Each structure stands twice: as C-alpha cells, then as structure tokens.
C-alpha cells in the first residue's frame, strides 16, 4: 500500500472521495473494500483490485496475553517486527520498527546482530500501526500510544519516520496526538537538533545504557563517533528550543553497568530538571545476564538518594522474543 498509488487511483474521482477513503482506512480501519458501502460498487471493485488492504503478517501471543508480536512481511520478501503491549486501564501501546535490521550493532540488542537490510518506507511503518489498529477494533479497543523503539535507528530513516508520524497525527487520518508518540534514538546529535525544529510535541528518548564513554563505546559502537558529551549538548539545545522533558533509557546488565558505582556516575549525568531515567531490565539475547532484583533495588536506592527521577519499565513478551532488544525477525515464514 502506498499513498501515492491511492491518490493516483482516485485522481478522476470527486475531491471529497479521498477524504472518505482516508477515513475508511485510518479511522474505520476497514480490512476489505467491500466493507466500504459509502463508495460506489465499481470504485470498491477497482480499489480491491489495484489497492488491496491485506497486510501479510504472522502473530505471536505471549502466555499472559499482554503482548502480541507481529512478523510483518514486506513486498520484497524481507520482514520486520512490531509489538502490541496491553497495559492496565485500556492503554494499548504499539512498538514499531523503522528499519529492517539495524546498522548500529549495539551488543545487547538482537536486532543489531542482524545487520542492516534497508530502511522502511513511511507506508511500511504505517502498515504496522494499521495491523494492530484493525486487531484492536475487533475488541472495541484502540491504539493509545506509539513508540518508535522497534527494529532500527529511527533517525537514520528520518524523513520516512517523520512522514509516518504526520500521518499518525493527521486529524483526517489516525488523529493520534503527538504527545502520545515517542521516538527513541541511540544519540545522533545532528538529527536531535533537526528534530528540535519540527514544531511537534513528539517525545524524545535517548538510549544511553552507560554513564561513561569507555563503557558506552564498548556496548554501543555509535558512541565512538558521538560520545556522551556531544549527545547531551544536542539534547540541551533540544530542551532550550522545545522546553520538553527528555527520557533516557538504561538497560541494566549484570556486572556490567548495574553496580553502585555505575548508579553514582549515572546520577551525575542525570542531574537535570528535564531529564527522566527509564530503567530497563535486560531481556536475554545471549550475550549478557539480567541484573537480579537485589541488584536493581540497590541501583535504584542510589538514584533515590540523589533525587534522580526514574521509572522501571515493565517487561512485555519475553517468552515470544518481543521484549526490548529482542526483535530479530527470527520467526518462521508465513
């Protein structure tokens, strides 16, 4: 599905037709054009032939029924993954991917082991959202939050990610507020500065995972080109322009970055009124071990003593390899 192809099909139709079609696609979440009885039958048939709505995917459900992972098949034979996380109080978050694989090679991330295949188009990103929007509609539920925290580095696919965000936010399409959308980056200073000028209240998250350059460069090769100081300088410019809080993500790796000394060092970096720390228990990908509850609690005590605001992320979908850092398209073919 591509927006350009849809507009080409509708070019000889009355101008109001495109508005109707966008509502059917992005608000009513139809799965077959024959459902669109508001459209003439000949147009429904044409759209069914030239613009099919099927999204080829395989779904995996966690045992606790709180997570669904989708392996989404692309037209060129590649695939990507997206995750639906069902929180209490009717909060349904979608974690979407922006690339097939990832070129950054973070050592704790299964996606990085895949290497990089290609960027996703904005329509391929939107297809991930549509898939789960349709699924939730069947349960009289809807998407409440979208996070660009799946496969890939969103800022290395900047234009397509921003295009997808605009479709998600568009009142005539998904109409999801930008404050309900988050973009996570490994820390690309130039892109962070560019993002600060977009004039949209999308949440920014920085994948930090270490409080010093030596350790971060070991865990995240991107740090060799963009050390922590340069990342934080760009973040400071972002805050000055937007006045918005920034989230910092920190995966806890047993014996690597979860010691009291690490917490002390991290507290110095995070001592900022508009920084918020998100602690993430490591989800197994083969190279590290998860910090114990005792070690995590000791780490949090240091943060509390230093008045560093933080939250600890819930784990979703570990049993179906859908948790943070586990996406790798290793599932069986369709």
N, C-alpha and C positions, 0 to 999 in steps of 0.2 A: 504494500500500500504506500503510495506517495501522494502528498497533497497536490503536487503539480499535475499528476496524471488525473486526479479527481477534477481539478479545475478545467483541464482540457476536455474531459468528457462532458462537463456542464456548460461549456462556453456558449452554446446556442440556446440554452435554457433561459427562462426569465431570471433576472438578477436575484430575486428572493430565493431561488432554488438552492443556491449554495449555502445560505443561512439555514434553510431547512435541513439540508444534508449534514452540515456540521453538527446541528443539534441531535440528529439521529445517531451520528457516530460518537460524539463526545459527551453527550448528556443522557440520551436514552440508551446508549450502549447496545444498539441492535447487533445481532450476530448473523443476520441474513437479510438481504434487501427485500425479501418478500414480506418481512415484518413491517416495512415502511409504507403502510397503506395510504399515507398522506401524499405519496408520489404516484404519478401515473404508472399504469402497469408496464407500458413499453419502456419507461425510464428505469423501473425496477429491474426489468429483464436485462437492459443494457448494462446497468451497474453490476448486476450479478455476473454478467459475462466478462466485463472489462475491468471491474474493480472488486474482486471477491474479498469478503471480510474475514475469511478464515485465518487464524493465527495458529500455525503449527507449533505445538508445544507438548511436552510431557510433564506431568505434575507429580510431585513427591510430597507426601503429608507426614509431618512429624507425629510421633506417638501421642504427644499431649494435645494434638490438634490445634496448636497455637501458631504453627508455621507451615507455609506451603512454598515449596521451591518449584520454579518453572524453568525447564530447559527449553529455551525458545529457539526454534530452527529458522535460519535465515535463508534467503533465496539462493545464495551461492554455496550452500552446503555446510557452512560454518554454523555455530550455535553460540548463544550467550545465556546467562542465567539471571533471574530476578527472583525476589523473595517477598512474600506477604507475611507480615508479622501481626498477629491479632493480639492486641493489648486489652486490658480490662477497660470497662466503661466505653465500649464501642469506638475504640481508637484502632484504626487499621492503617499500618504503615507499609509502604512499598519501597523496597530497596532495589534500585535499578542500576543497570550497567551502562557504561558509556563507550566501552571498547570490547573487542574480542581479545582476551588476554590482557597483558599489561607489559610495557617496556621497562618499568622501574625496578623490578626484581627484588622487592623487599623480602628479606629472608624468612619472615614469619608468615608470609602470605602465599596460599596455594595458587592464586591467580598469577603471581609473579613467576612461578615455576613453568607456567605455560608458554612464556614468551609473549611476544606481541604479534597478533594476526592483522588486525585493522581497526580503524575507528568505526563506530556505528553511526548511521545516518540519524537525523532527528526523527524520521518516521520509524526507524527500528527501535529507537528509545521509546517513542510513544506507544509502539505495539506492546511493549512490556507492561505499560500502565493500563492500556486497554484490556489486555488479557485478564488482569486481576479486577478491573472495574466491572467487567462483564460477570466474572465469577461472584463478586460480592453482591451484585444486583440481584442475583438469584436468591440470595439470603436477605434481601431488603436491607443491605448494608452498603456502605460506600467508602472510598478511599478518604482518609483524613490527613495523611502526611506522606510526603515522598522524599526519599533521601537518595542522593547520588553517591552511594557508598558501595556499589557492587563492583563488578569487574572493571578494571581500568582506572586511569587518572583522568577525571573529567576535564581538567584544564589543558590537557593535551588534545582534547577534542572540543575546544572552547566554543566554536561557532555552532556546532550541532547541538551541544548541550544547552546553550542559551536559546537556540531556536525551539528546542523541546520545552524548556521552561516557559517560554512565551505562549506556546500552545496550551500548556497545562494551566497557566494563569488567565488566559483569554476568557472574558466573560461569555463570549459566544461559543466557547468550546468546553474545556473541563471546568473552568471557573474555580480553580483552587487557589486560595490566597498565597502570595509568595512567602509569607511568614510560616507557612506550613511546608515549605520546600527547603531542603538543606543540601549543600554541595560540600563534599569532603575532598581536600587536596593534600598531597604529600608535601606541598610547600613550594610553589613556583612563584617567586616574587613578582615577576613581570605580569603574570596572569592575575595575581591577587590585586595588584594596582589597577589593572584594567577592569577587574570585576567591581572594584570600589566605585567606578564611574558609571555603572549600568543603571543606576537610579531605580533599583528594585530591592525590596526588603527580603531577599533570599538569605537564609542563614549560612554562614561560613564556618566550616570546621577544618582544623589543621591536624593532620596525622603527625604527631610528634614522636612519641614512643621512646624517647631518651632525652636526658637533660644536658648532655654534653656532646660535642661534635665527634669525638672519638668513637663513642658507643653508637651514636646515631648513624654515622657513616658505615659502621660495620653492619648494622641492621638494615639501613636504607641507603643504598648507593647514591641516590639522588642528593644526599646531604653533602657529598664531595664537591658538587657544583654549587649548591645552595645551602650553605651552613646555617645553623640556627639563627645567628645574628642577622643575616640578610632576610631570613623569613620573618623574623619578628619586626624588623624595620618596615617591611611591606605591610605587615599586619597593623602596625601603629598608624601608617598612612591610611589604611582602610578604615580604622576606627575614627580617625580625625575627620574623614570625609563623610562617614555614614552614621557615626555615633552608636553603632550596633555592637552588641556583645559577640565575642568570638569563642567558639568551642575548640578545645584542644583534646585530641584523642590519645590515649596512652594505654597500650596493651601491656599487661603485666606478665612477664616471662620469668619463670622460676630461676633464681640465682643469676639473672642477667641484668634486670632493671627494677627489681622489686624489693631491694634492700632498704633499710632505714636511711642509709647514706644517699641512695637514689631519691628517696622522698624528700630529704632535706635539700638536695640540689634542685629538684623539680620545684620545690616551694619558692625558691628564689626567682626562678623564671616566671612562675605563675602569679607572682605578687603584683596584680594589676586589677583595677576595679571592673574592667570589662572582659576579663578572661574567665572562662569556666572550664574546668577539667572534667573529662569523661573517662573514667577508668573502665577498661575492658578486660575481663578475664580471658586469657589465651584459649582459643579453641584449637584443638590439636590439628596440625598439618604435617607432623612428622619430625620436625627439627628441634622443637623446644618442649618444655614441660610447663604445665599450668601451675601458677602460684597456689599454695594452699590457702584455705580460709584464714588460718592463723597469720600467714604472711601478708595477706591482703589487709586484714584488720590492723596489723602493725603499721603498714604503709599509710592507711587512712588516718590512724591516730596522729601521725606526724603532720599530715595535711590539716587536720582539725586544729592542732595546736598552733599552726602557723596561719590559721584563719583563711585557708585556701578553699574557695567554693568548688565543690565537686559532686558528681553523681557517679554511681556504678551502674554500668549497662547490664540489663537483663540478658540472659543467654536465650537465643531462639534457634531451634533447628539444628542443634549439634548432631543429632542422630541421622540427619539426612544431608549432612555436609552443606548446610545452608547458613551457618553462623558466620560472624565477621572473620574474614580472612580465609574462608574455606571454599569459596566459589572457584571452580576449576573446569567445568564442563566435562566432568569425568563420568557422567551418567551414560546409560545405554542409549543406542539410537532409537529414533521414533519407529 
